[in-house]
Amino acid sequence: MLRTKRITSFLLAFVMVFSIFVGTVSKADETKETVKASLVSLKVDGKDIGEAITQNVLNKYGLKLKSEETGELYDFNSEDKKLVSRETYTIISGSKYEIKSVVADEYLPLKEEDDFKIIAIGANHNFVIELTTKPTAEFKATIEKPEGIEDDIKAEIYEKGKTTPFVEDFKLGVETKLTKGIDYELKFKNVPAGYAIHEKDKEEALSFYEFKLEENLEVNFELKKKPETDKIKRLAGDDRYETAVEIAQKAYPTSENLIVANGQVSADALAAGPLANALEAPILLVRDNSAIQGVRDYIRDNGVNKIYVVGGVNSVSENLVTELKAVKEGVTTGRIYGKDRYETSIEVALNLKDRGYTNGVIIANGTNEKDVDALAASTYATENKMPIVLTNGNVLTSEVKAGLKAIGITKATIIGGPQTVAEKVINGTDLTFTSERRISGSDRFETSVAIAEKLTQANVKTVVVANAYKSPDALTAGPLAYAKNAAIILSKADELTSSQKTYIGGIKNIETAYITGGINSVNDAVETTLQTLVENSRDK
């Protein structure tokens, strides 16, 4: 993988550095001189690239210089100092510099024992830059699938500790050249629910495979069905739409009511959790003008008589609503919406007024980056008969203020920390804070624990674990949590925090804990930890 640093700067800076006279000079002796970028040749692995260096060649390299005397770092690739081939540049004659290639993916350091190389060379501008590519080896991975699994398993390769894939679309069964000596992780992306990846002929299930190449390596994996367990139930499909159907079937095998919301932009449905709980209804996700067959099947087979559409026609089109209504004779529909997510949230609150949701209001952030707190709060909101209204973090819109006044709500609880929702959010309203005032933790993981701790613990029988950064899974998990008397715990993809484990460990006699989403949302390491916690709960 080559970064986007430009050789222009690499070559030019080399030229400048090589133009420096050997030795250190005093301030009085400092002189300026110019050098030209054209007097350069380049060799890679001993092959002469030649003086006619093309832009494609230039794009492969980068350079930083650091003054030995001052420690100042001069980055020739920064926007304000970007250099162009064939120009002339001013340098300080006689100073010493350290030189470093900033494109290290495929090239060895300029000096074996150190990325930096100190140079102070005379003013001969005709010179050769030599780079040596890093040694590589071939890596190949294969996987055996049981009968009935038709879809190809996808994979990515990461450098250990990195969050961006080194090889984004790794082809199983195909040799891929990788650098020797690097710690890599092979991660599988779309493992079917109920299955796990194993290294061939080994019992341990893998969340990922760690390896380092010293020579060519081939590894064989197999996809195995997980042993049945009553401790953990993972509800997952190939995507968010199928996952929502799986959750709906478990939460409400039969339901007269159904909530439908857009799964691509889920903001409209953020406040729908308490409504779903009040209606004892699942939430299913659709695209703006289409729905998967599973949505139609649920309407036809699970007793649905009324569909509540949350969101305007740009979120769920009238054509789609007509199609869903026609799936089963006698089904009626209604739409709850506003001009934006904030007004939609107050429209949901107004709908809940006649259902007794007048004890106060929960205020949560409705922006895309910080909306997950609203999802974690649905069970708490239902238990306390409080609707959820959304804010941008600083103010309530005029429509929300008017709606709260119409409902007659005077008390508010904030969900999330001060950086998520400021206390000034109630300015210009008749609201005062409840005794809780604010429920929050140090981050979204800890906030979900703080919300769980505010539930009536005698009523909490289990937990629903969802990914804290993938809101559709958490959105549709709300009705499941209510139906199963569960707290919602928002986790990292690969681990539960210490406080999350402590909270779950305090629940007695958990029958079954639930995970929503596939292993890319909540991986097998979390499932293993959760299974241990469930087992321990049964010993209390």
C-alpha positions in Angstrom: 0.0 0.0 0.0 1.5 3.3 -1.0 0.5 6.5 0.7 -0.2 9.6 -1.2 3.0 11.5 -0.3 4.7 12.7 -3.4 8.2 12.0 -4.5 8.4 15.5 -5.8 9.1 16.5 -2.2 11.3 13.4 -1.6 13.6 14.1 -4.6 13.7 17.8 -4.2 14.5 17.7 -0.6 17.3 15.2 -1.3 18.7 17.6 -3.8 18.6 20.4 -1.3 20.3 18.4 1.3 23.0 17.1 -1.0 23.7 20.7 -1.9 24.9 21.4 1.7 28.6 21.6 2.4 30.2 19.2 4.8 30.6 20.6 8.3 28.9 23.1 10.5 29.1 26.8 9.9 28.5 29.7 12.2 25.6 32.0 11.8 27.9 34.6 10.2 28.9 32.0 7.6 25.4 31.0 6.7 24.7 31.6 3.1 21.7 30.9 0.9 22.0 29.0 -2.3 19.5 27.6 -4.8 19.4 24.1 -6.2 17.5 22.6 -9.1 15.3 19.5 -8.8 16.2 18.2 -12.2 19.7 16.9 -11.3 18.5 13.6 -9.8 18.5 10.0 -10.8 16.7 7.2 -8.9 17.3 3.5 -8.4 14.9 1.1 -6.9 16.3 -2.4 -6.1 19.3 -1.6 -8.2 17.2 -0.7 -11.3 17.9 2.7 -12.7 14.7 4.6 -13.1 16.6 7.3 -14.9 16.5 11.1 -14.9 13.2 11.4 -16.8 11.2 10.8 -13.6 7.5 10.7 -14.4 4.7 12.0 -12.2 3.7 8.4 -11.5 7.2 7.8 -10.1 7.1 11.1 -8.2 3.8 10.1 -6.5 5.5 7.1 -4.8 7.7 8.9 -2.3 7.8 11.5 0.4 10.2 13.4 2.5 10.6 15.2 5.8 13.8 17.1 6.9 14.6 17.9 10.5 17.3 20.4 11.5 19.9 18.8 13.7 20.7 22.2 15.4 17.1 23.4 16.1 15.1 20.2 15.9 12.6 21.9 13.6 10.7 19.6 11.4 10.3 20.8 7.8 7.6 18.9 6.0 7.9 19.4 2.3 4.6 17.6 1.7 2.5 20.0 3.8 0.0 22.1 1.8 1.8 25.4 2.4 5.2 24.0 1.5 4.3 21.6 -1.3 7.1 21.5 -3.9 6.9 21.1 -7.7 9.4 19.3 -9.8 11.9 21.3 -11.9 11.6 24.4 -9.7 14.5 25.9 -7.7 14.5 26.2 -3.9 16.5 28.1 -1.3 18.3 26.2 1.5 20.9 27.1 4.1 24.3 26.1 3.0 26.4 24.2 5.6 23.6 23.2 8.0 23.0 19.6 9.0 19.7 17.9 8.5 18.1 14.5 9.1 16.3 12.9 6.2 13.3 10.6 6.5 11.1 8.9 3.9 7.5 9.4 5.0 6.3 6.6 2.6 7.4 3.5 4.5 4.9 1.0 3.3 7.1 -0.7 0.6 10.5 0.7 1.2 13.2 0.1 3.8 14.4 3.0 6.0 17.2 5.0 4.4 19.4 3.8 7.2 18.9 0.3 8.6 19.1 1.1 12.3 17.1 4.4 12.1 14.4 5.9 10.0 16.5 9.1 9.9 19.8 9.6 8.2 22.0 12.5 9.0 23.5 14.1 6.0 25.7 17.1 5.2 27.1 16.6 1.8 29.0 19.0 -0.5 27.5 20.9 -3.3 27.5 18.3 -6.1 23.9 18.2 -7.2 24.2 15.2 -9.6 23.5 12.2 -7.4 21.6 8.9 -7.2 18.8 8.1 -4.7 18.7 4.4 -3.9 15.7 2.7 -2.3 15.3 -1.0 -1.5 11.8 -2.5 -1.4 10.8 -4.5 1.7 11.0 -8.3 1.5 7.7 -9.9 0.8 6.1 -13.4 0.9 2.9 -14.9 -0.4 -0.1 -15.4 1.9 -3.0 -17.6 1.0 -6.1 -18.6 3.0 -8.8 -21.0 2.0 -12.1 -21.9 3.7 -14.4 -24.9 3.6 -18.1 -24.3 3.9 -20.8 -26.8 4.9 -23.6 -27.7 2.4 -26.3 -25.1 2.3 -24.0 -22.1 2.7 -23.8 -20.6 -0.8 -22.5 -17.0 -0.2 -18.8 -16.4 -0.4 -17.1 -15.5 2.9 -15.4 -12.1 2.6 -12.3 -11.1 4.5 -9.9 -8.2 5.2 -6.3 -8.0 6.3 -5.2 -5.4 8.9 -1.9 -4.5 10.3 -2.2 -5.3 14.0 -3.5 -2.3 16.0 -4.7 -0.5 12.9 -8.3 0.3 12.2 -8.0 0.8 8.4 -7.7 -2.4 6.3 -4.3 -3.0 4.8 -6.0 -5.3 2.2 -9.7 -4.3 2.0 -11.0 -7.0 -0.2 -8.8 -10.0 0.5 -9.6 -12.9 -1.9 -9.8 -16.2 -0.2 -8.1 -18.9 -2.2 -5.8 -16.4 -4.0 -2.1 -15.7 -3.2 -1.5 -12.2 -2.0 1.9 -10.6 -1.6 2.5 -9.1 1.9 5.6 -7.6 3.6 7.6 -10.0 5.8 7.9 -9.3 9.5 4.7 -7.4 10.0 2.0 -8.5 12.5 -1.2 -9.0 10.6 -4.8 -9.9 11.5 -7.1 -11.6 9.0 -10.8 -10.8 9.8 -13.8 -12.4 8.3 -16.7 -10.1 7.4 -20.0 -11.9 6.7 -20.0 -15.1 8.8 -23.6 -16.5 8.8 -25.4 -16.3 12.1 -25.0 -19.5 14.0 -21.7 -20.3 12.4 -18.0 -19.7 13.4 -14.6 -19.7 11.7 -12.1 -22.4 12.8 -8.6 -23.1 11.7 -8.8 -26.5 10.0 -9.0 -29.4 12.4 -9.0 -27.1 15.5 -11.8 -26.7 18.0 -11.3 -23.0 19.0 -13.6 -20.6 17.2 -11.7 -17.5 15.8 -12.8 -13.9 15.9 -9.7 -13.2 13.7 -6.5 -14.9 12.7 -3.1 -13.4 13.7 0.0 -14.1 11.6 3.4 -12.9 10.6 5.2 -13.9 7.4 8.8 -15.1 7.4 8.2 -17.2 4.3 5.2 -18.1 2.1 2.2 -19.2 4.2 -1.0 -21.0 3.4 -3.7 -21.4 6.1 -6.9 -23.5 5.8 -10.1 -22.6 7.6 -13.5 -24.2 7.9 -16.9 -22.8 8.7 -18.6 -24.8 11.4 -22.1 -24.5 12.9 -22.0 -23.4 16.5 -23.2 -25.9 19.1 -26.7 -25.1 20.3 -26.8 -23.2 23.6 -29.7 -21.8 25.7 -27.4 -19.1 27.2 -26.9 -16.7 24.2 -29.2 -16.0 21.3 -27.7 -14.0 18.5 -30.2 -12.3 16.2 -28.7 -11.4 12.9 -29.2 -11.4 9.2 -27.1 -10.5 6.2 -27.9 -6.8 6.7 -29.8 -4.4 9.0 -33.1 -5.2 7.3 -32.9 -9.0 7.8 -31.5 -8.4 11.3 -34.6 -6.3 12.1 -36.9 -9.2 11.0 -35.0 -11.7 13.1 -35.4 -9.4 16.1 -39.1 -8.9 15.4 -39.7 -12.6 15.3 -38.1 -13.1 18.6 -39.6 -10.1 20.4 -43.1 -10.4 19.0 -44.0 -13.7 17.3 -47.4 -12.2 16.9 -48.3 -8.5 17.0 -51.3 -6.5 15.9 -49.1 -3.4 15.4 -45.9 -2.8 13.4 -43.7 0.2 13.2 -41.9 0.8 9.9 -38.9 3.3 9.5 -36.2 4.0 7.0 -33.1 1.9 7.7 -30.7 4.0 5.6 -31.3 7.2 7.6 -32.7 6.0 10.9 -33.0 9.5 12.5 -36.8 9.6 12.1 -37.2 6.4 14.2 -34.9 7.5 17.0 -37.8 8.5 19.2 -40.0 5.6 18.2 -38.7 3.2 20.8 -41.3 4.2 23.6 -44.1 4.1 21.0 -43.1 0.6 19.9 -43.1 -0.5 23.5 -46.5 1.2 24.2 -47.9 -0.6 21.2 -46.1 -3.9 22.0 -44.8 -3.7 18.4 -41.5 -4.5 16.6 -39.7 -2.0 14.4 -38.9 -3.1 10.9 -36.6 -1.2 8.5 -37.2 -0.4 4.9 -35.5 1.6 2.1 -37.3 4.7 0.9 -39.2 2.9 -1.8 -38.6 -0.8 -1.2 -38.8 -3.5 1.5 -37.3 -6.9 1.7 -39.5 -10.0 1.5 -39.1 -10.6 5.3 -41.1 -7.4 6.0 -43.9 -8.5 3.8 -43.8 -12.0 5.4 -44.1 -10.6 8.9 -47.1 -8.5 7.9 -48.8 -11.5 6.3 -47.9 -14.2 8.9 -47.7 -12.5 12.3 -51.1 -10.9 12.9 -50.4 -7.3 11.9 -53.5 -5.2 11.5 -52.0 -1.7 11.6 -48.7 -0.3 10.3 -47.3 2.9 11.9 -44.9 4.6 9.5 -42.5 6.9 11.3 -41.0 9.5 8.9 -42.1 11.5 5.9 -42.6 10.5 2.3 -38.9 11.1 1.5 -38.1 8.4 4.2 -40.9 6.0 3.4 -42.7 6.7 0.1 -46.5 6.5 -0.3 -46.0 3.9 -3.0 -44.2 1.6 -0.5 -46.9 2.2 2.1 -49.5 1.2 -0.4 -47.6 -2.0 -1.3 -47.2 -3.0 2.3 -50.9 -2.3 3.0 -51.9 -4.6 0.1 -49.9 -7.5 1.5 -52.8 -8.5 3.8 -56.4 -7.6 3.5 -57.7 -5.3 6.3 -54.3 -3.8 7.2 -54.5 0.0 7.9 -51.7 2.5 8.0 -50.9 5.8 9.7 -47.9 8.1 9.4 -46.2 10.0 12.2 -43.8 12.7 10.9 -42.5 16.2 11.0 -40.4 18.4 8.7 -37.2 17.0 10.4 -36.1 14.5 13.0 -36.7 16.9 15.8 -40.3 17.7 14.8 -40.9 14.0 14.2 -39.8 13.2 17.8 -42.4 15.6 19.2 -45.1 14.2 16.9 -44.3 10.8 18.4 -44.5 12.3 21.9 -47.9 13.8 21.1 -49.1 10.4 19.9 -48.0 9.0 23.3 -49.8 11.6 25.3 -53.1 9.6 25.4 -51.1 6.5 26.4 -50.1 8.2 29.7 -46.6 9.4 28.7 -46.9 12.7 30.5 -44.6 12.2 33.5 -41.8 14.2 31.9 -39.6 14.2 28.8 -36.3 12.6 28.0 -34.0 14.9 26.0 -31.4 13.2 23.8 -29.1 14.2 21.0 -30.5 13.5 17.6 -27.5 14.2 15.4 -26.0 11.3 13.4 -22.8 11.2 15.5 -24.4 11.2 18.9 -27.8 9.6 18.5 -27.1 6.2 20.1 -28.0 7.5 23.6 -31.6 7.9 22.5 -31.7 4.3 21.4 -30.3 3.0 24.7 -33.0 4.9 26.7 -36.2 3.4 25.2 -36.8 0.9 28.0 -36.1 3.5 30.7 -38.5 5.9 28.9 -41.2 3.3 28.8 -40.8 2.3 32.4 -41.1 6.0 33.5 -43.8 6.9 30.9 -41.7 9.6 29.4 -41.4 10.3 25.6 -38.0 11.0 24.0 -37.5 14.3 22.1 -34.4 15.1 20.1 -32.1 18.1 20.1 -29.0 19.2 18.3 -27.3 19.3 21.6 -27.9 23.0 22.4 -31.5 24.0 21.7 -35.0 22.6 21.3 -36.7 23.7 18.1 -39.8 25.9 18.4 -42.0 23.0 17.2 -40.6 20.8 20.1 -41.2 23.5 22.6 -44.8 24.1 21.4 -45.5 20.4 21.5 -44.2 19.9 25.0 -46.4 22.8 26.1 -49.4 21.2 24.4 -48.8 17.9 26.2 -48.4 19.7 29.5 -44.9 18.2 30.3 -42.9 20.3 32.8 -40.1 18.0 33.8 -37.0 16.8 31.8 -34.2 14.4 32.1 -31.1 14.7 29.9 -29.5 11.5 28.5 -25.8 11.9 27.7 -23.0 14.1 29.0 -22.6 17.9 28.7 -20.8 17.6 25.4 -23.8 15.6 24.0 -26.6 17.7 25.5 -26.0 21.0 27.2 -28.2 22.0 30.2 -29.1 25.3 28.5 -31.2 23.1 26.2 -34.3 23.9 28.4 -33.8 27.6 28.1 -37.0 29.3 26.7 -39.3 26.5 27.9 -41.4 25.8 31.0 -39.3 22.8 31.8 -37.4 22.1 35.0 -35.2 19.1 35.6 -36.3 15.9 37.3 -34.4 14.7 40.4 -32.3 12.6 38.0 -31.4 15.7 36.0 -28.9 13.9 33.7 -28.1 10.2 33.1 -24.7 9.8 31.6 -21.3 8.1 31.6 -17.9 8.9 30.3 -18.8 7.6 26.9 -21.6 5.9 25.0 -20.6 2.5 26.5 -20.8 3.8 30.1 -23.9 5.9 29.4 -25.7 2.7 28.4 -24.7 1.2 31.8 -25.8 4.3 33.6 -29.2 4.1 32.0 -29.5 0.4 32.8 -28.7 1.1 36.4 -31.7 3.5 36.6 -34.1 0.7 35.6 -36.0 -1.0 38.4 -33.5 -3.8 38.8 -36.0 -6.3 40.1 -37.6 -6.2 36.7 -34.4 -6.7 34.7 -34.1 -10.4 33.8 -31.4 -10.2 31.0 -29.6 -7.9 28.6 -29.6 -7.1 24.9 -26.1 -6.3 23.6 -25.8 -4.1 20.5 -23.0 -2.3 18.8 -22.6 1.3 20.1 -21.7 2.6 16.6 -24.2 0.8 14.5 -27.5 2.4 15.4 -29.9 0.3 13.3 -29.1 -2.8 15.3 -29.7 -0.8 18.5 -32.8 0.8 17.1 -34.6 -2.4 16.4 -33.3 -3.9 19.7 -35.4 -1.6 21.8 -38.7 -3.6 21.5 -36.8 -6.8 22.1 -35.4 -5.4 25.3 -38.9 -4.3 26.5 -40.4 -7.7 25.6 -37.7 -9.6 27.4 -37.4 -7.4 30.5 -33.9 -6.6 29.4 -31.4 -3.7 29.7 -29.8 -2.5 26.6 -26.0 -2.6 26.7 -24.1 -0.8 23.9 -20.8 -2.5 23.4 -17.6 -2.2 21.4 -17.4 -4.7 18.5 -14.8 -6.8 20.3 -15.3 -6.4 24.0 -17.5 -5.5 27.0 -16.1 -2.8 29.3 -15.3 -3.5 32.9 -18.5 -1.8 34.1 -20.6 -3.6 31.6 -19.4 -6.9 32.8 -19.9 -5.8 36.4 -23.5 -4.8 35.6 -24.4 -8.0 33.7 -22.7 -10.0 36.4 -25.0 -8.6 39.0 -28.2 -10.0 37.3 -29.4 -13.2 38.8 -30.5 -16.3 37.0 -30.3 -15.0 33.4 -32.2 -17.4 31.2 -30.9 -16.2 27.8 -28.9 -13.1 26.9 -29.3 -11.6 23.4 -26.9 -10.1 20.8 -28.3 -8.1 17.9 -26.2 -8.0 14.8 -23.6 -10.3 13.2 -20.0 -10.8 14.2 -18.9 -7.7 12.4 -21.2 -5.7 14.8 -20.6 -7.8 18.0 -17.9 -10.5 17.6 -17.4 -13.9 19.1 -15.1 -12.6 21.8 -18.1 -10.6 23.3 -20.3 -13.6 22.9 -17.9 -15.8 24.8 -17.6 -13.3 27.6 -21.4 -12.9 27.7 -21.8 -16.7 27.9 -19.6 -16.9 30.9 -21.5 -14.1 32.6 -24.8 -15.9 32.0 -23.4 -19.2 33.3 -22.2 -17.5 36.5 -25.5 -15.8 37.0 -27.2 -19.2 37.3 -25.0 -20.1 40.3 -26.3 -17.2 42.4 
